[in-house]
Amino acid sequence: MVAGWFAGDGDDFRLLGTRCSACATVFFPRDDAHCRNPGCPGGDLEEAPLSRRGRVWSYTDSRYRPPSPYVTNPELPWEPYTLIAVELAAERLVVLGQAAPGVTVGDLAVGMEVEIVPGVLHEDAEAVWTTWQWRPTRGR
């Protein structure tokens, strides 16, 4: 888990961004040092929980084992996973993340609604690394 990037559990799970008090621009991942808007004179930065739902902007799947530093066990077969770029309209930004387990490119379409859920990036005997994932909202 990357500290400060997300918080909560279940229906309270959210990504945490930063909002500039001067220009109202929202950033993700968060930045507590300065406003990223080049036209902004700068303002106070405050934590901004992001929308839990958004629309699929684009998607693809990963069918190859990425190189280090990505953590994988080379003795296990590679399991493809789906990546989704989600547009958060209220924040006017696009956030990339993995799809929830079982969601494939065949389940997705540009413009469909998805929601953020907690997920597991990697786990071993010593730790579980959590992350965010996207899943379709149909039927929810």
Legacy VTK file of the C-alpha trace (Angstrom):
# vtk DataFile Version 3.0
C-alpha trace
ASCII
DATASET POLYDATA
POINTS 140 float
0.000 0.000 0.000
1.197 3.505 -0.753
0.451 5.565 2.354
-2.005 8.382 1.757
-3.196 7.281 -1.688
-6.404 5.614 -0.468
-8.378 4.984 2.696
-11.440 3.163 4.018
-13.001 -0.243 3.523
-15.968 -1.562 1.558
-18.339 1.231 0.532
-16.123 3.785 2.292
-13.048 2.897 0.189
-11.777 5.934 -1.747
-8.725 7.235 -3.526
-7.262 10.333 -1.904
-6.138 13.199 -4.059
-5.149 16.789 -3.386
-7.156 19.949 -4.172
-5.585 23.390 -4.539
-7.450 26.156 -2.666
-6.441 28.777 -5.254
-7.519 27.106 -8.514
-9.571 24.085 -7.284
-7.489 21.696 -9.427
-7.552 18.118 -8.122
-4.500 15.840 -8.452
-3.977 12.109 -8.161
-1.720 10.794 -6.932
-1.726 13.363 -4.190
0.908 16.067 -3.920
1.329 17.962 -0.672
4.201 20.192 -1.854
2.802 22.427 -4.626
-0.050 22.897 -7.103
0.595 21.040 -10.374
-1.434 23.525 -12.420
1.205 25.582 -14.300
-1.157 28.570 -14.524
-1.860 28.685 -10.789
-0.053 31.075 -8.443
-0.342 28.379 -5.771
-2.543 27.919 -2.782
-3.047 25.736 0.219
-3.369 22.046 -0.633
-5.953 19.884 1.078
-6.787 16.198 0.938
-9.622 15.478 -1.486
-11.419 12.107 -1.464
-12.119 11.215 -5.108
-15.382 9.981 -6.600
-16.052 6.271 -6.065
-17.609 5.890 -9.516
-16.524 6.924 -12.964
-16.771 5.975 -16.633
-14.407 3.746 -18.604
-12.249 6.032 -20.702
-10.072 3.213 -22.101
-8.979 -0.327 -21.252
-6.550 -3.085 -22.238
-5.091 -6.290 -20.915
-1.575 -7.265 -19.932
-0.600 -10.599 -21.420
3.115 -10.612 -20.597
5.126 -10.736 -17.385
6.569 -7.259 -16.781
10.216 -6.847 -15.808
11.511 -6.004 -12.343
10.737 -4.117 -10.121
7.228 -5.534 -10.664
6.820 -8.379 -8.160
6.007 -11.784 -9.660
6.969 -15.356 -8.971
8.787 -16.601 -12.089
7.960 -20.198 -11.129
4.205 -19.572 -11.458
2.426 -19.147 -14.792
1.705 -15.556 -15.776
-1.903 -14.539 -15.165
-3.101 -11.791 -17.540
-4.920 -8.889 -15.934
-7.059 -6.049 -17.216
-6.177 -2.364 -16.888
-8.856 0.332 -16.928
-8.475 4.101 -17.333
-11.458 5.669 -15.566
-12.671 9.218 -16.061
-13.822 10.906 -12.859
-16.067 13.695 -14.165
-16.315 15.742 -10.962
-12.517 15.881 -10.608
-11.879 16.204 -14.357
-9.151 13.559 -14.371
-8.488 9.998 -15.515
-7.182 7.376 -13.066
-5.547 4.139 -14.236
-5.947 0.933 -12.238
-6.344 -2.812 -12.487
-9.745 -4.367 -12.934
-11.127 -6.451 -10.096
-10.439 -10.206 -10.374
-12.617 -11.864 -12.986
-13.197 -8.674 -15.025
-11.832 -9.041 -18.558
-11.738 -6.757 -21.585
-14.790 -8.665 -22.822
-16.764 -7.299 -19.858
-15.914 -3.652 -20.574
-16.988 -0.908 -22.942
-15.921 2.710 -23.220
-18.394 4.861 -21.307
-19.691 2.171 -18.948
-19.855 2.975 -15.248
-17.330 1.383 -12.878
-16.665 1.735 -9.163
-13.535 1.568 -7.078
-12.952 -1.353 -4.719
-10.005 -2.408 -2.540
-7.832 -5.143 -3.989
-4.660 -7.129 -3.443
-1.651 -6.281 -5.575
0.604 -8.936 -4.047
0.806 -11.034 -0.930
3.319 -13.355 0.631
3.889 -14.958 4.043
4.968 -11.633 5.532
2.639 -9.003 4.074
-0.337 -8.125 1.879
0.101 -5.147 -0.452
-3.244 -3.513 -1.074
-4.245 -1.331 -4.003
-7.349 -0.068 -5.769
-9.235 -1.856 -8.516
-12.201 -1.024 -10.753
-15.295 -3.158 -11.337
-18.437 -2.614 -13.421
-21.455 -1.333 -11.488
-24.199 -3.014 -13.537
-26.642 -4.732 -11.245
-25.372 -2.905 -8.168
LINES 1 141
140 0 1 2 3 4 5 6 7 8 9 10 11 12 13 14 15 16 17 18 19 20 21 22 23 24 25 26 27 28 29 30 31 32 33 34 35 36 37 38 39 40 41 42 43 44 45 46 47 48 49 50 51 52 53 54 55 56 57 58 59 60 61 62 63 64 65 66 67 68 69 70 71 72 73 74 75 76 77 78 79 80 81 82 83 84 85 86 87 88 89 90 91 92 93 94 95 96 97 98 99 100 101 102 103 104 105 106 107 108 109 110 111 112 113 114 115 116 117 118 119 120 121 122 123 124 125 126 127 128 129 130 131 132 133 134 135 136 137 138 139
